[in-house]
Amino acid sequence: MLEPYKILVVDDEQSTIDTHKMVIDTAKDLYGGRFQSAIILEANTSNKAIEIVDKHLSSIDLIILDNNIAEIKNGLHFPYPGIALLQIFRKSFGEKHYDLKVPVIFCTSDSDDTLKQRVNEYYGTFFPKGYDMDLFANLINDTLQRYEKEKNGLFVMNTDKYLISTQRKK
């Protein structure tokens, strides 16, 4: 029997975490398999996300990450807190060396070019909020399928086919 997917959802708004969980439920209906008993880990702050990654480092299959999340360790604040967290996961933080190579979907309502560039720089896939649930479920599935095939999540997915027409115009 296949191990269920383990997905970490990081967002400061519980309603958004709940929406992402509904998208994963949609993926269960569409794709079955490892989605059927998917384990969803939730974090509403950077500190909580770091704790979860510390505990589940070798078993996380995907991270869905927002930009506007609460402080990074020790009360530090950054203009792009989600990027700071992505940097921590891709490299190191203090004595911790994560070198996390799982795929990251950076799902946020922020959309400036600098942010998108930074997401790509750290091998995250930028995806704007305001998505169609089925299309986001497709992106999650395709990302996880690619990760299983390549055994390395350091890639950026082209999201054009997953965006609804109003998102493409932005």
C-alpha positions in Angstrom: 0.0 0.0 0.0 1.3 3.4 -0.9 2.1 5.9 1.9 -0.3 8.8 2.0 0.9 12.2 0.9 2.0 14.5 3.7 1.3 18.1 2.9 2.2 21.1 5.0 -0.1 24.2 4.6 1.4 27.4 6.0 -0.9 30.4 6.1 -1.8 32.9 8.9 -5.6 32.8 8.0 -7.4 29.6 9.1 -10.0 30.2 6.4 -7.3 29.9 3.8 -5.9 26.8 5.4 -9.4 25.3 5.3 -9.8 26.3 1.6 -6.5 24.6 0.8 -7.8 21.5 2.7 -10.9 21.5 0.5 -8.7 21.6 -2.6 -6.8 18.6 -1.3 -10.2 16.9 -0.7 -11.0 17.7 -4.4 -7.7 16.0 -5.4 -8.9 13.0 -3.4 -12.0 12.8 -5.5 -10.2 13.4 -8.8 -7.1 11.3 -8.3 -7.5 8.9 -5.4 -4.3 7.0 -4.7 -2.0 8.6 -2.1 -4.5 11.6 -1.8 -7.1 9.3 -0.2 -5.5 9.3 3.2 -3.4 12.4 2.8 -2.1 13.9 6.0 -2.4 17.7 6.2 -0.1 19.5 8.6 -1.1 23.1 9.4 0.9 26.0 10.5 -0.3 29.6 11.0 3.1 31.1 11.9 6.6 30.7 10.7 7.7 29.4 14.0 5.0 26.6 13.9 6.0 25.7 10.3 9.7 25.4 11.4 8.6 23.1 14.3 6.6 20.9 11.9 9.5 20.7 9.5 11.8 19.8 12.3 9.5 16.9 13.3 8.6 15.7 9.8 11.6 16.7 7.7 12.0 13.4 5.8 8.3 12.7 5.2 6.8 16.0 3.9 5.8 15.7 0.2 4.7 19.2 -0.5 4.5 22.6 1.1 1.8 25.2 0.3 3.1 28.5 1.6 1.7 32.0 1.9 3.8 35.1 1.9 2.1 37.0 4.7 2.7 34.9 7.7 3.7 35.8 11.2 7.2 36.3 12.5 10.3 34.3 11.8 12.2 32.9 14.9 13.3 35.4 17.6 10.8 38.1 16.6 12.5 38.9 13.3 10.3 40.4 10.6 11.0 40.6 6.9 9.3 42.4 3.9 8.6 39.0 2.4 8.2 36.6 5.4 7.1 33.7 3.2 10.3 34.1 1.2 12.4 34.2 4.4 10.7 30.9 5.4 11.3 29.4 2.0 15.0 30.4 2.3 15.2 28.7 5.6 13.8 25.5 4.3 16.0 25.5 1.2 19.2 26.3 3.0 19.7 26.6 6.8 18.7 28.6 9.9 21.3 28.9 12.6 22.5 25.5 13.4 19.7 23.8 11.4 20.5 22.7 7.9 17.3 21.7 6.2 18.3 21.6 2.5 14.6 20.7 1.9 14.1 19.4 -1.6 10.3 19.0 -1.6 8.2 21.1 -3.9 6.8 24.3 -2.6 3.7 26.1 -4.1 3.8 29.7 -3.0 0.1 30.6 -2.9 -0.4 34.3 -2.0 -2.5 37.3 -2.9 0.7 39.4 -3.3 1.9 39.5 -6.8 4.7 42.0 -7.4 7.5 41.0 -9.8 10.2 41.0 -7.1 8.2 38.5 -5.0 7.7 36.2 -8.1 11.4 36.4 -8.9 12.4 35.5 -5.3 9.9 32.5 -5.3 11.5 31.2 -8.5 15.0 31.8 -7.2 14.3 29.3 -4.3 12.6 26.8 -6.6 9.0 27.6 -5.5 6.1 27.7 -7.8 4.2 31.0 -7.6 0.4 30.6 -7.7 -2.0 33.5 -7.0 -4.9 33.1 -4.6 -8.3 33.5 -6.1 -7.9 30.2 -7.9 -10.4 27.6 -9.3 -10.4 24.7 -6.8 -10.2 22.0 -9.5 -7.4 23.8 -11.3 -5.4 24.1 -8.1 -6.0 20.4 -7.3 -4.6 19.7 -10.8 -1.5 21.7 -10.0 -1.0 20.0 -6.7 -1.4 16.6 -8.3 0.9 17.4 -11.2 3.5 18.8 -8.8 3.4 15.7 -6.7 3.6 13.4 -9.7 6.6 15.3 -11.0 8.2 15.1 -7.6 7.7 11.3 -7.4 9.2 10.9 -10.9 12.2 13.2 -10.4 12.8 12.5 -6.7 13.7 16.2 -6.3 11.4 19.1 -5.7 13.8 21.8 -6.9 11.8 22.8 -9.9 9.3 25.5 -10.8 6.0 24.5 -12.4 4.6 26.5 -15.3 1.2 27.5 -13.9 -0.4 29.0 -17.0 -2.7 26.1 -17.7 -3.9 26.1 -14.0 -5.0 29.7 -14.0 -8.5 30.9 -14.8 -8.6 33.6 -17.5 -9.0 36.5 -15.1 -5.7 35.5 -13.4 -3.8 35.2 -16.7 -4.4 38.9 -17.4 -2.6 40.1 -14.3 
